[in-house]
């Protein structure tokens, strides 16, 4: 699971295995350790009672909540992802984006991409 935060936007990308795990178990979590027992956690939660993506931050954990019907559709189809602008008060919004992680077209990327989805822009 990869996270990118920029201003008032949060983008999370998942590999094939992670999408399947979210569908099967309803929960995913990653941990970034900073030493001295300090860590940042980010998690995805499959929720029955919500209609759109939402997020929260409590303690040291950023959580994104995903509607259960959205997860079921995502696992079973080629749909790339979902986005939503969440109102956070005072006329502000937080943009949430949840996507399947594609293999990079640029072969210079130095990371294991074997579990990522085939990039639809790559022509073989």
C-alpha positions in Angstrom: 0.0 0.0 0.0 1.4 3.4 -1.0 0.3 6.7 0.3 0.8 10.2 -1.1 -0.3 13.2 0.8 -0.1 16.7 -0.7 -2.0 19.6 0.8 -5.6 18.6 1.3 -5.4 15.4 -0.7 -4.7 11.8 0.2 -4.0 9.2 -2.5 -3.7 5.5 -1.7 -2.6 2.9 -4.2 -3.0 -0.9 -3.8 -1.3 -3.9 -5.4 -3.4 -6.9 -6.6 -2.8 -8.8 -3.3 -3.8 -5.8 -1.2 -7.0 -5.2 -3.1 -7.9 -8.9 -2.6 -7.0 -8.7 1.1 -9.2 -5.6 1.6 -12.0 -7.5 -0.1 -11.5 -10.6 1.9 -10.6 -9.2 5.4 -12.0 -5.7 5.2 -8.8 -4.1 6.6 -5.3 -3.1 5.6 -2.6 -1.3 7.5 0.9 0.0 6.8 3.4 1.3 9.4 6.3 3.8 8.9 8.7 3.8 11.8 10.6 6.8 12.9 12.6 5.2 15.7 12.2 5.6 19.5 8.8 3.8 19.4 7.3 6.6 17.1 5.4 5.4 14.1 2.9 6.7 11.5 0.1 4.2 10.6 -2.2 4.4 7.6 -5.1 2.1 7.2 -8.1 1.2 5.0 -11.4 0.0 6.6 -14.3 -1.6 4.7 -17.4 -0.1 6.2 -21.0 -1.2 5.6 -22.7 2.0 6.9 -21.2 4.6 4.7 -22.0 5.8 1.2 -18.7 7.4 0.1 -15.0 7.5 0.9 -14.2 9.3 4.1 -11.1 9.7 6.3 -10.1 10.4 9.9 -6.9 10.9 11.9 -6.7 9.6 15.5 -3.5 9.1 17.6 -0.8 8.3 15.1 -3.2 6.7 12.5 -4.7 8.1 9.3 -7.7 5.9 8.3 -9.6 5.9 5.0 -13.0 4.3 5.2 -14.4 2.6 2.1 -18.0 1.7 1.5 -18.5 -2.1 1.4 -20.3 -2.1 -1.9 -17.5 -0.1 -3.4 -14.9 -2.7 -2.2 -17.0 -5.5 -3.6 -17.3 -3.8 -7.0 -13.6 -2.9 -7.0 -12.4 -6.5 -6.3 -14.6 -8.0 -9.0 -14.1 -5.5 -11.8 -11.4 -3.7 -13.8 -12.4 -0.4 -12.2 -9.2 1.6 -11.5 -10.3 3.6 -8.4 -12.6 6.0 -6.6 -12.3 9.6 -5.6 -14.3 11.8 -3.3 -14.2 15.3 -1.9 -14.9 15.1 1.8 -16.2 18.3 3.5 -14.0 19.1 6.6 -15.8 22.3 7.8 -15.1 26.0 7.4 -15.6 25.7 3.6 -12.7 23.3 3.2 -12.5 19.8 1.6 -10.2 16.9 1.7 -9.8 15.0 -1.6 -9.5 11.2 -1.2 -8.4 8.9 -4.0 -8.1 5.1 -3.8 -6.6 3.4 -6.8 -5.2 0.2 -8.1 -1.4 0.4 -8.4 -0.2 0.0 -12.0 3.2 -1.1 -13.2 5.3 1.9 -14.3 6.0 2.3 -18.0 9.4 3.7 -17.2 11.6 0.7 -16.5 14.1 2.8 -14.5 11.8 2.6 -11.4 13.7 0.6 -8.7 11.0 -1.3 -6.9 9.3 -4.7 -7.1 6.2 -4.2 -9.3 5.4 -7.8 -9.9 2.1 -7.6 -7.9 1.0 -4.4 -9.5 -1.7 -4.3 -12.2 -0.7 -4.2 -15.9 -0.6 -0.6 -17.0 -3.3 0.0 -19.6 -1.1 2.7 -21.3 1.7 0.2 -22.0 1.6 -1.2 -25.5 3.5 -4.4 -26.0 
